[in-house]
Amino acid sequence: MDLTSLRSHNDRTVLGLVRSGASSRASLAERTGLTPQAVSKIVARLMAAGLLEETGAVRDGGRGKPRMSLRLVPDGAHAYGAYVDRDELRVVELDLTGEVVSASAVPLAPMFSPADVLDALEPLVCAGEQVLGLGIGIAGPLDHRDGVVSPNGLPGWDAVPLKALAEHRLGLPVVIDKDTNAAVLAEAWRRPLRDAALVFVGTGLGVGLLLGGEVHRGARSGAGEFGHTTIQLDGPLCVCGRRGCVEAVHAAATGVEAARVLGAAVANLVQLLDLEQIVLSGRKVLGSPELYLRAMPDVDVSVTSYGPELVPVGAGLLVLGELF
């Protein structure tokens, strides 16, 4: 099955509308502005590819012949998502609806190399006819388009062509993005977010930005380096080489004081971008969510409902996004 032939604008639009609740050919024609004949051809092509199926007859109101409802076929396509953290690798397999089919986590040794990551990935990712590809979330800075990464805090990872290396090793299309961008994408998949930031506090600290409902990467894929903005002049040394970064000041604090540091930094972010929603995630936050919630500014602040698979799920959704 050649799924690449199905990635036209109209195919993606129809799949996206079915995912969001459009249940019949008539409703698809109404919402896309396409003719019923055109929609029927697109639906037939997607059904032949195993991505859509009919679930039975429904009436959309009015009289006449009942219409056949449509839905995504969960097993019609799969995607993998991976998160390269500073001490572990997490991998998930997603079905076409974005649900997790399987999940794995393996530790990474201190000072791990790109080859170590590829060695860990290979047994966890299986190429196949229905596998669309692999998305990898990793700390920035990086080049989202070319998949070249130089993550802070990982010695020996200067200008690593991770996308090309992974594609060669695994035999799959690979897309690379910052871990925080993947995280905010996963959160937006589950619930409506428009002008929001997902603040990720794990082994590093950063934000994924959603502006106008779209992931904001910036001109050079550098947006969201929130952890490396200065909050304390002459503060502690950061992994990026500068002093007083939010990440370093937060890491040097504990308990309530650490939460206050993050709350002050988030307040600056809200003021700068006029954000409506803040979502908190990452190991540190999930360990003491109430502590961090109390320190946040007076905006719509929540803690993600995802667990440790937040970033790899979002990375996998980057791949599924090619079909929606």
TORTINU-405599 format. One record per residue: residue in one letter; z, x negated, y negated of N, C-alpha, C, O in turn. Coordinates in steps of 0.02 Angstrom, whole numbers, plus 50000, padded with zeros to 5 digits. Example, Ala and Ser with C-alpha at 12.3 -4.5 7.8 and 13.67 -1.06 7.14 Angstrom:
A503904934050284503904938550225503904934050165504234928850166S503544935850112503574931650053503944935549998504024933049943
END
This chain:
M500004995750060500005000050000500004995649938500444991349931D499534996449893499484992449833499804996349775499475000349742L500444995049764500794998749710500554996749641500625000549594T500264990649635500044988549568499504993149542499414993749481S499124996349586498595000849563498865007349534498485011149504L499515008549543499805014749519500165014049453500495018749431R500105008249421500515007049362500155008549296500275005249246S499715013549298499405015649236499905019549194500435021649219H499745020349131500195024049086500345031049112500915033249112N499815034649133499925041449156500325041849220500745046249228D500205037149267500605036949328501345035949312501775039449338R501475031149268502165029649250502485035549215503075037149226T502095038849172502365044649136502565050249184503105053149178V502125051649233502275056949281502885055249323503325059449333L502925049049347503505047049387504145047549346504665049849371G504115045449283504705045849240504925052949227505525054349226L504445057449217504615064449205504905067749268505375071749262V504645066049326504935068849387505645066249396506095069949415R505745059849381506425057149386506915060649339507495061549355S506655062649280507095065749231507155073349239507515076549202G506805076149290506915083249304506315087749305506365093449326A505735085349282505125089549287504975090649360504915085949398S504905097049380504885098449452504235101449478504185102649538S503755102549436503125105549460502535102649422502615099649369R501945103549450501335101149417501245104549350501025101349302A501415111049347501335114649284501785111849230501565110949173S502415110349247502865107649197502655100549176502745098649119L502365096749223502115090149206501525090649158501475086749110A501075095449170500495096249125500735098249055500465095849005E501235102549052501485104848987501815099048949501725098548888R502185094848984502565089548950502145083448934502295079748888T501605082248972501185076448960500595078048914500315073548882G500405084448910499805086248873499165085048912498625085948885L499225083048975498635082149018498415088749046498795093649048T497795089049068497545095149099497865096049167498055091149199P497925102249191498185103349259497785099549312498075097049361Q497125098949302496715095249350496905087849351496955084849405A497005085049293497185077949289497865076749321497955071849358V498345081149307499005080449337498965080949413499295077149449S498575085649438498495086449510498225080049542498455078049596K497745076749509497475070549537497995065049537498055061249585I498385064549483498905059449479499435060649533499645056049567V499655066949539500155068549589499905067049659500275064449701A499275068749673498995067349739498995059849753499135057749809R498835055849702498825048549711499535045949725499635041649768L500025048549688500715046349697500995048649763501405045149794M500795054449786501015056849852500695052549907501025050949957A500065050749899499735046549948500055039749953500065036550006A500335037449897500675030949896501395031449922501735026449928G501615037549937502285038449963502825038449911503415037449928L502655039549848503155039349794503405046349774503965046949750L502995051449785503185058349771503115062549834502715061049879E503495067949837503425072749892503565079749866503925080649817E503285084649899503425091649883504045093849921504145091949979T504465097749888505095099749919505135107149934505635109449963G504635111049915504655118149927504375122049868504215119149817A504325128549877504045132949825504595135249778505145137149800V504455135049713504915137549662504525141749612503915140849605R504865146149579504555149949524504815147249459505425146849448D504355145349414504555142849348504625148649299504635147649238G504685154749324504715160549281504045164049280503535160949295G504035170249263503405174049261503195176249330503585176149378R502575178449334502315181249396501785176649424501575171749392G501565178249483501035174349513501285169949569501855170549592K500835165549591500975161249649501535156349633501525153149580P502025155649677502565150749666502275143649662501755142249694R502595139349624502365132549617502775127949662503365129149675M502455122649686502785117849731503175112849689502905109749643S503815112149704504235107349668504115100249694503925099249752L504235095449651504115088449667504755084349657505185086249618R504815078949694505365074249684505145067349705504665066549742L505515062349682505395055449703505585054649777506055057849800V505235050449811505415048649880505845042449876505595037049860P506495042949890506935037049881506675030849917506715025349889D506425031649978506195025850017505475024050002505185019750036G505175027149951504485025749935504365018749908503825015949915A504875015949877504825009149852505535006449843506005010149833H505584999849847506224996549840506164990749791505614988049781A506714988949761506734983149717507394979549727507894982649744Y507384973049717507994969049721508214967049650507804965949606G508864966549642509154964049581509664958749597510044959549645A509694953449558510164947949569510514946149504510234946649450Y511134943949511511524941449454511764934449471512154933449517V511524929649432511754922749439512334921749390512224920649331D512944922149415513534921049375513714913549379513374909749414R514224911549344514404904549344514784902349407514914896449416D514954907149449515314905349511515084909249572515344908149627E514614913849564514384917749621513694920649609513464921149552L513374922749664512734926249662512834933049692513084933649748R512634938349656512654945149681511954947949686511554947049640V511794951249742511124953949753511194961149777511604962649820V510794965649749510764972549772510054974349788509584971449761E509974979149833509324982249846509354989349823509824993049841L508874991449782508854998249755508275002149785507744999349799D508385008649794507825012849813507475015349750507655013349695L506965019449758506555021649701506955025549649506765025649590T507505028749669507915032549622508435028349587508805030849545G508465021849603508945017449572509615017149607510085014049582E509665020349665510285020049704510325013649745509815011149770V510935011149752511035004949789510985006249864511345010549891V510535002649897510445003149970510884998050006511174999550058S510934992049977511344986850006511574982149951511254981749898A512124978649963512384974049913512704968049948513014968750001S512614962149919512894956049947513154951649890512914952049833A513644947549906513914942749858514074936349895514384936449948V513854930649867514004924149897514254919549842514014919749786P514754915349858515004910649807514504905149793514104903349836L514524902549732514114896849714514594891049698515084891849662A514434885249724514864879449714514854877249641514354878449607P515384874049617515374871249549514774866649540514574862949585M514494866849480513914862649463513304864249507512914859749522F513234870549527512664872349569512004871349532511974871749471S511484870049571510824868549543510364874549552510534879249589P509774874549520509284879849532509094880249606508984885749632A509044874549640508874874649711509414878049752509264881449801D510044877249731510604880649766510524888149761510644891749809V510334890649702510254897749692509674900449735509744905749766L509124896849736508554899049777508734898949851508534903449888D509114893949872509334893749942509774899749959509734902450014A510194901849911510634907549923510254914149920510414918849956L509734914449877509344920549870508914922049931508854927749952E508614916849959508094917850009508294922250068507914926650087P508894921250097509064925650154509274932650134509344936950177L509374933950069509604940450046509044944950021509154950850009V508454942050013507884945749985507304945550034507084940250054C507074951350055506534951850104505914954850073505924960450048A505374951050073504734953750048504464958850097504574958250157G504114963750071503824968850115503344973250076503294972750015E502994977650112502474981850083502744986250028502404987449978Q503374988750036503654993349988504114990149937504424993549897V504164983549938504604979949892504214978149829503704974549833L504444980549773504094979549710504214972649681503774969849647G504804969749693504944963249665505694962149657506104966049682L505854956849622506544954749611506674953849536506274950649502G507214956749512507444955449444508054951049446508494951949489I508094946149402508664941549400508984941749331508644940749280G509634943249329510024942949268510424936449267510744934749316I510394932949211510744926449205510924925449132510614928449088A511424921349119511634920049050511074916749010510654913149038G511064918148945510574915148901510824908448874511374906248890P510404905248833509744907548810509204906948864509254902948910L508684911148855508124911048902507504913948868507554917048815D506944912948900506314915848878506154921548926505964920448983H506234927748902506144933648945505434934148971505324936049029R504954932548930504244933248950504044928249004503734930149054D504214921948994503994916749041504504915249095504354911649143G505114917849088505624916849139505894909749142506084907349195V505914906449084506204899649080506904900349052507004903348999V507394897349087508094898449069508444891849053508294886649082S508924892249005509354886648986510064889248975510324888748920P510374892149027511004895749017511574891248996511684885849024N511954893648946512544890148924513044889748981513124894449019G513374884048987513904883349037513654881449105514064881049152L513004880149114512734878049179512394871249170511794871049154P512754865849179512454859149172511854858249218511864860449275G511344854849193510754853549233510254859249233509754859049269W510384864449193509934870149191509554870449124509544875649091D509274865049104508914864849040508174866349052507824862549087A507934871849023507224873849028506994874249100506484871349119V507364877949141507194878849212506694884649218506854890249196P506114883649247505614889149256505814893549315505474893549367L506354897149308506644900849364506174906149392506144907149452K505814909549348505334914649371504824911549419504714914149473A504504906149398503984902949439504274900249504503974900849557L504864897249500505174894349559505344899849610505224899049670A505624905449585505824910849631505214914249661505214916049720E504684915349621504084918449648503774914149703503544916649754H503774907549692503484903049742503904903149806503624903149861R504564903249799504994902949858505014909649896505004909649957L505024915149859505144921649891504504925649905504514930249946G503954923949872503334927649882503354934649853503044939149880L503734935549798503804942049766503714941349690503844935949663P503484946649656503504946549583504224946049559504664949349587V504354942049508505034941049483505034942049407504594939749372V505544945549383505644946249311506344943649295506824944849333I506404940049240507034936949219507264939949154506864941049108D507914941449149508184943749085508904941649080509214939649130K509174942049020509874940349011510314945349048510154951249053D510874942949074511334947249111511564953249070511644958749096T511664952149006511904957648963511364962848952511514968848947N510734960848947510184965648941510124969949004510034975949001A510184966649061510174970349124510754975249128510674980849152A511334973149104511924977449106511844983749064512004989249087V511594983049004511514988948961510964993448987510994999548978L510454990649019509934994649050510214998949106510045004849112A510654996049147510964999849201511385005549174511375011049201E511755004249120512175009449091511745015049062511915020949069A511195013249030510755018349000510375022349052510165027949039W510295019549112509965023149167510375029249187510105034349207R511045028649183511495033949206511655039149153511785044949170R511655037249089511865041949037511505040348972511285034748962P511455045348928511075044048866511435039048820512015039948803L511075033948800511295029148750510705027948703510135027448724R510855027448639510305026248591510425020048549510045015148554D510945020048508511125014148468511805011848493512325014248470A511785007148539512395005348575512404997948592511884994648591A512984995548608513064988648633513504988848694514024992248695L513304985348746513734984248804514034977348797513674972348799V514694977148790515054970748782515274968448850515684971748883F515014962848872515124960348940515594954348937515424949148908V516184955148967516694949848964516854947649035517284950449068G516494942649057516614939949124516774932649120517234930549085T516384928549157516474921349151516194918849084516354913349062G515784922949053515544921748986515664928048945516004932648968L515384928348884515484934148841514844935348801514604930848766G514574941348806513964942948769513874950348763514284954248788V513334952448731513194959548725512464960948742512014956848730G512364966848771511694969548779511614974948725512034979248718L511064974548689510964979048632510424984248648509884982548673L510584990448633510104995948639510024998848570510485001948543L509444997948539509315000348472508725005148474508185003348496G508845011248450508325016348454508135018048525507575020148537G508605017148571508485018748641508125013448680507995014348739E507965007648649507615002248682508034995948683508404994548636V507984992148738508344985748742508064981148687507464980148682H508524978348647508314973848593508434966648614508994964548623R507884962848621507924955948643507844950948587508034945148594G507574953148530507464948548475506794944948481506434945748530A506634941148429505974937848425505884932548479505324931548502R506434929248500506384923848550506854925148610507094920448641S506974931448625507414933348681508134931248668508534931048715G508314929748605508974927148592509484932148567510054930348555A509284938448559509764943448534510324944448585510224943948646G510924945848560511484947248604511944941348618512414941948657E511804935448586512244929748597512884930548555513084926148517F513194936248565513784938348529514364933548542514754932148496G514424930948602514974926448619514934919848582515424916248577H514344918248556514254911848522514164912748447513814908848414T514474917948419514544918748347515244916348328515724917448364T515294913048271515924909948251516414915048224516244919048179I517024915048251517544919548227518144915648200518574918448167Q518174909048215518744904948193518484897948176518314894148221L518464896248112518244889648092518704884348123519314885148123D518414878948150518794873548182519204876148241519734873448256G518954881348274519294884048332519154879948394518884874448389P519334882448453519224878748515518494877348529518054881148509L518364871848565517684869948583517404874948633517734876948680C516774876848622516444881648666515954878048712515764872348699V515754881348767515274878348813514604877148780514214873048805C514464880548725513824879648691513824873348647513304871448620G514424870248639514474864148599514744865248529514894860348494R514814871448508515094872948442515834874748449516104875248504R516154875648392516864877348392516984884348363516624886548318G517494887648389517704893948360517284899948379517334905148346C516874899248431516474905048453516934910448482517474909048506V516704916648477517084922248504517274920848577517844921948597E516804918448617516934917148688517504912148697517944913248739A517494906748658518004901548666518684903948641519194902648672V518694907348584519334909848556519634915048602520244915148613H519214919448629519464924548675519734921248739520264923248764A519384916148765519604912848827520264909148817520654908448864A520384906848756521004903148742521604907848732522174905548733A521474914248722522014919148711522164922748776521794922248825T522714926348776522904930248835523144937148814523354938148757G523124941948861523434948448852523204952048789522604952448775V523684954548751523544958448691523144954348640522704956948607E523314947948634522974943748585522224943048603521804943048558A522074942248667521374941748687521004948248671520434948048647A521324953948683521014960348668520904961048593520404963848571R521384958648552521314959048479520734954848454520374956848409V520654948948484520084944648466519424948348478518984948448435L519364951248537518754954748553518664960848509518104962248486G519204964448495519154970448452518914968648382518514972348354A519164963048355518944960948288518204959148288517834960848242A517984955748340517274953848345516834959948353516294960348323V517054964748393516664970848403516624974848338516104977848323A517164975048300517164978648236516624975648190516284979348155N516564969048190516034965848149515344967948173514894969248133L515254968348239514614970248267514434977448248513854978848232V514924981948251514804988948233514614989448159514154993248142Q514954985748117514794985848046514094983048032513734985747990L513904977848068513264974648057512674979048077512174979448042L512744982448135512174986148164512244993748161511794997348182D512804996248134512925003448129512845006748197512465011548204L513205004148246513145006648315513545013048325514065014048294E513275017348369513615023648385514095022948444514625026148446Q513915018648492514295018248554514405010948574513965006748566I514995009648600515165003148629515385004248701515815008548714V515095000548746515295000848817515584994048835515284988848821L516164994148868516494987948888516404986848963516434991549002S516294980548982516224978949053516394971649064516564968049017G516354969549127516504962649145517184962049177517604966449169R517294956549212517914955749250518544956349209519024959749229K518554953149150519154953149109519324960249087519904962349090V518824963949065518944970749041519144975349098519624979149092L518784974849154518934979349210519614977949240519894982149275G519894972049227520564970449251521104973749209521644975149235S520974974949144521474978049099521114982649050521134981448990P520784987849074520364991949029520744995148972520494995248916E521344997848984521715001248930521904996348875521904998148816L522064990248894522244985148845521674983948796521784983448735Y521074983548822520494982248779520284988448741520074987948683L520334994248771520155000448736520585001448674520335003648622R521234999848679521685000848621521514996148563521684997648506A521184990648578521034985748525520364986848492520194983348444M519984991648516519304992748490519304996548424519775000248410P518764995848384518704999648321518615007048336518505009148393D518675011048283518655018348290517925020848295517655023848248V517625019548353516965022248369516995024848440517525024548472D516435027348465516415029848534516425023748581515905020548591V517005022248609517085016448653517265018948723517695023248731S516945016148774517095017948843517045011748887516785006648866V517315012448947517255007148997516735009449048516745015249069T516285005049068515755006949114516035009849179516565007849202S515655014549207515845017349271515575013149329515755014349386Y515155008249313514905003649364515454998649382515904997349342G515414995949442515854990649463515514983849455515134982849408P515664979149500515384972349495514624972049502514324966949485E514314977549525513584977449535513194979349472512584980149474L513544980049415513214982149353512604977949337512054980649328V512684971349333512124967049313511564966949365510984967749346P511714965849430511154965849477510794972549482510184972749493V511154978149473510814984649472510334984849413509754986949420G510564982749354510124982649296509534978149305508984979649282A509634972449339509084967849352508564971149398507964970349388G508814974849447508344978549491507974983949454507384985249468L508314987149406507984992449367507434989649323506974993249305L507484983249304506944980049266506294980349307505754981349279V506364979549373505774979849417505544987049425504944988449419L506014991649438505824998749444505505001349379505095005849380G505704998449323505435000449259504684999549254504365002649211E504404995349297503674994549298503335000949322502735001949311L503705005249357503415011449382503605017549339503335022949350F504055016749291504285022449251504115021549178504265025949137
END
